Amino acid sequence: MKTSELTGAALDWAIAQCENFPVRNGFDDNCPEYSTDWSRGGPVVEREEIDVNCVYTGLWSAKWWANNSGMVKNPAQRFKHNIQTDGPTPLIAAMRCYVASKLGHTVVVPKELA
């Protein structure tokens, strides 16, 4: 599934994978709701230094810059490893960005979540 299309339980599951949160058999009722609960997702946004901006009403953009993107050694490469994603809320945009930075632009999610 495209990271840019992840929502709800599938997005929360993917974030749990990135956070090494133990989730049994696909989705677990104990899986934190990172994508809707700022007390869960907010610390990830802060720790990862994800930049979130409102593009227009109903569309948010999140950006993450890799610390190892070569900006100091080769300024021409500075955007090579950067990630940008969008979403209907600031937290969803940021969580998609986080998942893309850790797992890539496509994620294999359990079929019951797809």
Rosetta constraint file for C-alpha pairs under 8 A:
AtomPair CA 1 CA 5 HARMONIC 7.15 0.50
AtomPair CA 1 CA 6 HARMONIC 7.33 0.50
AtomPair CA 1 CA 106 HARMONIC 5.40 0.50
AtomPair CA 1 CA 107 HARMONIC 5.30 0.50
AtomPair CA 1 CA 108 HARMONIC 6.04 0.50
AtomPair CA 1 CA 109 HARMONIC 7.03 0.50
AtomPair CA 1 CA 114 HARMONIC 7.29 0.50
AtomPair CA 2 CA 6 HARMONIC 6.77 0.50
AtomPair CA 2 CA 105 HARMONIC 5.88 0.50
AtomPair CA 2 CA 106 HARMONIC 4.38 0.50
AtomPair CA 2 CA 107 HARMONIC 6.31 0.50
AtomPair CA 3 CA 96 HARMONIC 6.10 0.50
AtomPair CA 3 CA 99 HARMONIC 7.02 0.50
AtomPair CA 3 CA 100 HARMONIC 6.17 0.50
AtomPair CA 3 CA 104 HARMONIC 7.42 0.50
AtomPair CA 3 CA 105 HARMONIC 5.08 0.50
AtomPair CA 3 CA 106 HARMONIC 5.20 0.50
AtomPair CA 3 CA 107 HARMONIC 6.22 0.50
AtomPair CA 4 CA 85 HARMONIC 6.44 0.50
AtomPair CA 4 CA 86 HARMONIC 7.05 0.50
AtomPair CA 4 CA 87 HARMONIC 7.82 0.50
AtomPair CA 4 CA 96 HARMONIC 6.26 0.50
AtomPair CA 4 CA 105 HARMONIC 7.22 0.50
AtomPair CA 6 CA 10 HARMONIC 5.99 0.50
AtomPair CA 6 CA 11 HARMONIC 4.94 0.50
AtomPair CA 6 CA 96 HARMONIC 7.02 0.50
AtomPair CA 7 CA 11 HARMONIC 4.82 0.50
AtomPair CA 7 CA 12 HARMONIC 7.62 0.50
AtomPair CA 7 CA 35 HARMONIC 7.77 0.50
AtomPair CA 7 CA 92 HARMONIC 7.40 0.50
AtomPair CA 8 CA 12 HARMONIC 6.27 0.50
AtomPair CA 8 CA 35 HARMONIC 7.00 0.50
AtomPair CA 9 CA 13 HARMONIC 5.92 0.50
AtomPair CA 9 CA 27 HARMONIC 7.29 0.50
AtomPair CA 9 CA 33 HARMONIC 7.72 0.50
AtomPair CA 9 CA 113 HARMONIC 6.48 0.50
AtomPair CA 10 CA 14 HARMONIC 6.24 0.50
AtomPair CA 10 CA 109 HARMONIC 6.67 0.50
AtomPair CA 10 CA 113 HARMONIC 5.19 0.50
AtomPair CA 10 CA 114 HARMONIC 6.61 0.50
AtomPair CA 11 CA 15 HARMONIC 6.23 0.50
AtomPair CA 11 CA 35 HARMONIC 6.92 0.50
AtomPair CA 11 CA 95 HARMONIC 7.61 0.50
AtomPair CA 11 CA 96 HARMONIC 7.30 0.50
AtomPair CA 12 CA 16 HARMONIC 6.12 0.50
AtomPair CA 12 CA 31 HARMONIC 7.16 0.50
AtomPair CA 12 CA 32 HARMONIC 6.85 0.50
AtomPair CA 12 CA 33 HARMONIC 5.71 0.50
AtomPair CA 12 CA 34 HARMONIC 5.63 0.50
AtomPair CA 12 CA 35 HARMONIC 6.09 0.50
AtomPair CA 13 CA 17 HARMONIC 6.38 0.50
AtomPair CA 13 CA 23 HARMONIC 7.60 0.50
AtomPair CA 13 CA 26 HARMONIC 7.50 0.50
AtomPair CA 13 CA 27 HARMONIC 6.47 0.50
AtomPair CA 13 CA 31 HARMONIC 7.03 0.50
AtomPair CA 13 CA 109 HARMONIC 7.83 0.50
AtomPair CA 14 CA 18 HARMONIC 6.50 0.50
AtomPair CA 14 CA 99 HARMONIC 6.55 0.50
AtomPair CA 14 CA 107 HARMONIC 7.68 0.50
AtomPair CA 14 CA 109 HARMONIC 7.32 0.50
AtomPair CA 15 CA 19 HARMONIC 6.15 0.50
AtomPair CA 15 CA 34 HARMONIC 7.13 0.50
AtomPair CA 15 CA 95 HARMONIC 7.12 0.50
AtomPair CA 15 CA 98 HARMONIC 7.59 0.50
AtomPair CA 15 CA 99 HARMONIC 6.01 0.50
AtomPair CA 16 CA 20 HARMONIC 5.93 0.50
AtomPair CA 16 CA 21 HARMONIC 4.86 0.50
AtomPair CA 16 CA 22 HARMONIC 7.31 0.50
AtomPair CA 16 CA 23 HARMONIC 7.29 0.50
AtomPair CA 16 CA 31 HARMONIC 7.06 0.50
AtomPair CA 16 CA 32 HARMONIC 7.51 0.50
AtomPair CA 17 CA 21 HARMONIC 6.17 0.50
AtomPair CA 17 CA 22 HARMONIC 7.76 0.50
AtomPair CA 17 CA 23 HARMONIC 8.00 0.50
AtomPair CA 18 CA 99 HARMONIC 6.80 0.50
AtomPair CA 18 CA 102 HARMONIC 6.43 0.50
AtomPair CA 18 CA 103 HARMONIC 7.48 0.50
AtomPair CA 21 CA 31 HARMONIC 7.72 0.50
AtomPair CA 23 CA 27 HARMONIC 6.20 0.50
AtomPair CA 23 CA 28 HARMONIC 5.55 0.50
AtomPair CA 23 CA 30 HARMONIC 7.74 0.50
AtomPair CA 23 CA 31 HARMONIC 6.47 0.50
AtomPair CA 24 CA 28 HARMONIC 5.81 0.50
AtomPair CA 26 CA 109 HARMONIC 7.65 0.50
AtomPair CA 26 CA 110 HARMONIC 5.24 0.50
AtomPair CA 26 CA 112 HARMONIC 7.35 0.50
AtomPair CA 26 CA 113 HARMONIC 7.51 0.50
AtomPair CA 27 CA 31 HARMONIC 7.05 0.50
AtomPair CA 27 CA 110 HARMONIC 7.92 0.50
AtomPair CA 27 CA 113 HARMONIC 7.52 0.50
AtomPair CA 32 CA 40 HARMONIC 6.76 0.50
AtomPair CA 33 CA 37 HARMONIC 5.71 0.50
AtomPair CA 33 CA 40 HARMONIC 6.81 0.50
AtomPair CA 33 CA 41 HARMONIC 7.75 0.50
AtomPair CA 34 CA 38 HARMONIC 7.08 0.50
AtomPair CA 34 CA 40 HARMONIC 4.96 0.50
AtomPair CA 34 CA 41 HARMONIC 4.35 0.50
AtomPair CA 34 CA 95 HARMONIC 7.45 0.50
AtomPair CA 35 CA 41 HARMONIC 6.13 0.50
AtomPair CA 35 CA 91 HARMONIC 5.69 0.50
AtomPair CA 35 CA 92 HARMONIC 5.20 0.50
AtomPair CA 35 CA 95 HARMONIC 6.17 0.50
AtomPair CA 36 CA 41 HARMONIC 7.49 0.50
AtomPair CA 36 CA 91 HARMONIC 6.71 0.50
AtomPair CA 36 CA 92 HARMONIC 7.29 0.50
AtomPair CA 37 CA 41 HARMONIC 6.11 0.50
AtomPair CA 37 CA 42 HARMONIC 7.80 0.50
AtomPair CA 38 CA 42 HARMONIC 4.66 0.50
AtomPair CA 38 CA 43 HARMONIC 7.82 0.50
AtomPair CA 38 CA 91 HARMONIC 7.31 0.50
AtomPair CA 39 CA 43 HARMONIC 6.98 0.50
AtomPair CA 40 CA 44 HARMONIC 7.46 0.50
AtomPair CA 41 CA 45 HARMONIC 6.43 0.50
AtomPair CA 41 CA 91 HARMONIC 6.93 0.50
AtomPair CA 41 CA 95 HARMONIC 7.17 0.50
AtomPair CA 42 CA 46 HARMONIC 6.26 0.50
AtomPair CA 42 CA 91 HARMONIC 7.64 0.50
AtomPair CA 43 CA 47 HARMONIC 5.92 0.50
AtomPair CA 44 CA 48 HARMONIC 5.89 0.50
AtomPair CA 45 CA 49 HARMONIC 5.77 0.50
AtomPair CA 45 CA 50 HARMONIC 5.17 0.50
AtomPair CA 45 CA 51 HARMONIC 7.91 0.50
AtomPair CA 45 CA 94 HARMONIC 6.57 0.50
AtomPair CA 45 CA 95 HARMONIC 7.65 0.50
AtomPair CA 45 CA 98 HARMONIC 7.93 0.50
AtomPair CA 46 CA 50 HARMONIC 6.69 0.50
AtomPair CA 48 CA 64 HARMONIC 7.67 0.50
AtomPair CA 48 CA 98 HARMONIC 7.71 0.50
AtomPair CA 49 CA 64 HARMONIC 6.92 0.50
AtomPair CA 50 CA 62 HARMONIC 6.45 0.50
AtomPair CA 50 CA 63 HARMONIC 5.69 0.50
AtomPair CA 50 CA 64 HARMONIC 5.02 0.50
AtomPair CA 50 CA 65 HARMONIC 7.92 0.50
AtomPair CA 50 CA 94 HARMONIC 6.47 0.50
AtomPair CA 50 CA 97 HARMONIC 7.76 0.50
AtomPair CA 50 CA 98 HARMONIC 7.75 0.50
AtomPair CA 51 CA 62 HARMONIC 5.42 0.50
AtomPair CA 51 CA 63 HARMONIC 5.08 0.50
AtomPair CA 51 CA 64 HARMONIC 6.45 0.50
AtomPair CA 51 CA 94 HARMONIC 7.70 0.50
AtomPair CA 52 CA 60 HARMONIC 6.93 0.50
AtomPair CA 52 CA 61 HARMONIC 5.65 0.50
AtomPair CA 52 CA 62 HARMONIC 4.34 0.50
AtomPair CA 52 CA 63 HARMONIC 6.52 0.50
AtomPair CA 52 CA 90 HARMONIC 6.29 0.50
AtomPair CA 52 CA 93 HARMONIC 7.55 0.50
AtomPair CA 52 CA 94 HARMONIC 6.59 0.50
AtomPair CA 53 CA 60 HARMONIC 5.73 0.50
AtomPair CA 53 CA 61 HARMONIC 5.31 0.50
AtomPair CA 53 CA 62 HARMONIC 6.45 0.50
AtomPair CA 53 CA 90 HARMONIC 7.40 0.50
AtomPair CA 54 CA 59 HARMONIC 6.30 0.50
AtomPair CA 54 CA 60 HARMONIC 4.51 0.50
AtomPair CA 54 CA 61 HARMONIC 6.26 0.50
AtomPair CA 54 CA 90 HARMONIC 7.57 0.50
AtomPair CA 55 CA 59 HARMONIC 5.59 0.50
AtomPair CA 55 CA 60 HARMONIC 5.34 0.50
AtomPair CA 55 CA 61 HARMONIC 6.32 0.50
AtomPair CA 56 CA 60 HARMONIC 7.10 0.50
AtomPair CA 58 CA 88 HARMONIC 5.21 0.50
AtomPair CA 58 CA 89 HARMONIC 6.85 0.50
AtomPair CA 59 CA 86 HARMONIC 6.75 0.50
AtomPair CA 59 CA 87 HARMONIC 5.73 0.50
AtomPair CA 59 CA 88 HARMONIC 4.84 0.50
AtomPair CA 59 CA 89 HARMONIC 6.69 0.50
AtomPair CA 60 CA 86 HARMONIC 5.44 0.50
AtomPair CA 60 CA 87 HARMONIC 5.27 0.50
AtomPair CA 60 CA 88 HARMONIC 5.98 0.50
AtomPair CA 60 CA 89 HARMONIC 5.89 0.50
AtomPair CA 60 CA 90 HARMONIC 5.42 0.50
AtomPair CA 60 CA 93 HARMONIC 6.11 0.50
AtomPair CA 61 CA 84 HARMONIC 6.99 0.50
AtomPair CA 61 CA 85 HARMONIC 5.76 0.50
AtomPair CA 61 CA 86 HARMONIC 4.35 0.50
AtomPair CA 61 CA 87 HARMONIC 6.52 0.50
AtomPair CA 61 CA 90 HARMONIC 7.21 0.50
AtomPair CA 61 CA 93 HARMONIC 5.86 0.50
AtomPair CA 61 CA 94 HARMONIC 7.60 0.50
AtomPair CA 62 CA 84 HARMONIC 5.57 0.50
AtomPair CA 62 CA 85 HARMONIC 5.37 0.50
AtomPair CA 62 CA 86 HARMONIC 6.12 0.50
AtomPair CA 62 CA 90 HARMONIC 7.48 0.50
AtomPair CA 62 CA 93 HARMONIC 5.40 0.50
AtomPair CA 62 CA 94 HARMONIC 5.09 0.50
AtomPair CA 62 CA 97 HARMONIC 6.16 0.50
AtomPair CA 63 CA 82 HARMONIC 7.35 0.50
AtomPair CA 63 CA 83 HARMONIC 5.65 0.50
AtomPair CA 63 CA 84 HARMONIC 4.42 0.50
AtomPair CA 63 CA 85 HARMONIC 6.66 0.50
AtomPair CA 63 CA 94 HARMONIC 7.55 0.50
AtomPair CA 63 CA 97 HARMONIC 6.64 0.50
AtomPair CA 64 CA 82 HARMONIC 5.81 0.50
AtomPair CA 64 CA 83 HARMONIC 5.19 0.50
AtomPair CA 64 CA 84 HARMONIC 6.52 0.50
AtomPair CA 64 CA 97 HARMONIC 6.89 0.50
AtomPair CA 64 CA 98 HARMONIC 7.71 0.50
AtomPair CA 64 CA 101 HARMONIC 7.56 0.50
AtomPair CA 65 CA 69 HARMONIC 7.53 0.50
AtomPair CA 65 CA 79 HARMONIC 7.65 0.50
AtomPair CA 65 CA 81 HARMONIC 7.11 0.50
AtomPair CA 65 CA 82 HARMONIC 4.69 0.50
AtomPair CA 65 CA 83 HARMONIC 6.59 0.50
AtomPair CA 66 CA 81 HARMONIC 6.03 0.50
AtomPair CA 66 CA 82 HARMONIC 5.81 0.50
AtomPair CA 69 CA 77 HARMONIC 6.70 0.50
AtomPair CA 69 CA 78 HARMONIC 5.40 0.50
AtomPair CA 69 CA 79 HARMONIC 7.05 0.50
AtomPair CA 69 CA 80 HARMONIC 6.67 0.50
AtomPair CA 69 CA 81 HARMONIC 5.74 0.50
AtomPair CA 69 CA 82 HARMONIC 7.58 0.50
AtomPair CA 70 CA 74 HARMONIC 5.41 0.50
AtomPair CA 70 CA 75 HARMONIC 6.76 0.50
AtomPair CA 70 CA 77 HARMONIC 5.95 0.50
AtomPair CA 70 CA 78 HARMONIC 5.70 0.50
AtomPair CA 71 CA 75 HARMONIC 4.59 0.50
AtomPair CA 71 CA 76 HARMONIC 7.46 0.50
AtomPair CA 71 CA 77 HARMONIC 6.37 0.50
AtomPair CA 71 CA 78 HARMONIC 4.46 0.50
AtomPair CA 74 CA 78 HARMONIC 7.03 0.50
AtomPair CA 78 CA 82 HARMONIC 7.85 0.50
AtomPair CA 83 CA 97 HARMONIC 6.37 0.50
AtomPair CA 83 CA 100 HARMONIC 6.99 0.50
AtomPair CA 83 CA 101 HARMONIC 6.33 0.50
AtomPair CA 84 CA 97 HARMONIC 6.12 0.50
AtomPair CA 85 CA 93 HARMONIC 5.90 0.50
AtomPair CA 85 CA 94 HARMONIC 7.46 0.50
AtomPair CA 85 CA 96 HARMONIC 6.35 0.50
AtomPair CA 85 CA 97 HARMONIC 5.31 0.50
AtomPair CA 86 CA 92 HARMONIC 7.90 0.50
AtomPair CA 86 CA 93 HARMONIC 4.77 0.50
AtomPair CA 86 CA 94 HARMONIC 7.91 0.50
AtomPair CA 86 CA 96 HARMONIC 7.63 0.50
AtomPair CA 86 CA 97 HARMONIC 7.95 0.50
AtomPair CA 87 CA 91 HARMONIC 7.99 0.50
AtomPair CA 87 CA 92 HARMONIC 5.47 0.50
AtomPair CA 87 CA 93 HARMONIC 4.16 0.50
AtomPair CA 87 CA 94 HARMONIC 7.96 0.50
AtomPair CA 87 CA 96 HARMONIC 7.79 0.50
AtomPair CA 88 CA 92 HARMONIC 6.76 0.50
AtomPair CA 88 CA 93 HARMONIC 7.01 0.50
AtomPair CA 89 CA 93 HARMONIC 6.23 0.50
AtomPair CA 90 CA 94 HARMONIC 6.13 0.50
AtomPair CA 91 CA 95 HARMONIC 5.99 0.50
AtomPair CA 92 CA 96 HARMONIC 6.05 0.50
AtomPair CA 93 CA 97 HARMONIC 6.23 0.50
AtomPair CA 94 CA 98 HARMONIC 6.21 0.50
AtomPair CA 95 CA 99 HARMONIC 6.20 0.50
AtomPair CA 96 CA 100 HARMONIC 6.09 0.50
AtomPair CA 97 CA 101 HARMONIC 6.15 0.50
AtomPair CA 98 CA 102 HARMONIC 6.39 0.50
AtomPair CA 99 CA 103 HARMONIC 5.60 0.50
AtomPair CA 99 CA 104 HARMONIC 6.91 0.50
AtomPair CA 100 CA 104 HARMONIC 4.33 0.50
AtomPair CA 100 CA 105 HARMONIC 5.14 0.50
AtomPair CA 100 CA 106 HARMONIC 7.65 0.50
AtomPair CA 103 CA 107 HARMONIC 6.66 0.50
AtomPair CA 109 CA 113 HARMONIC 6.52 0.50
AtomPair CA 109 CA 114 HARMONIC 6.31 0.50
AtomPair CA 110 CA 114 HARMONIC 6.56 0.50
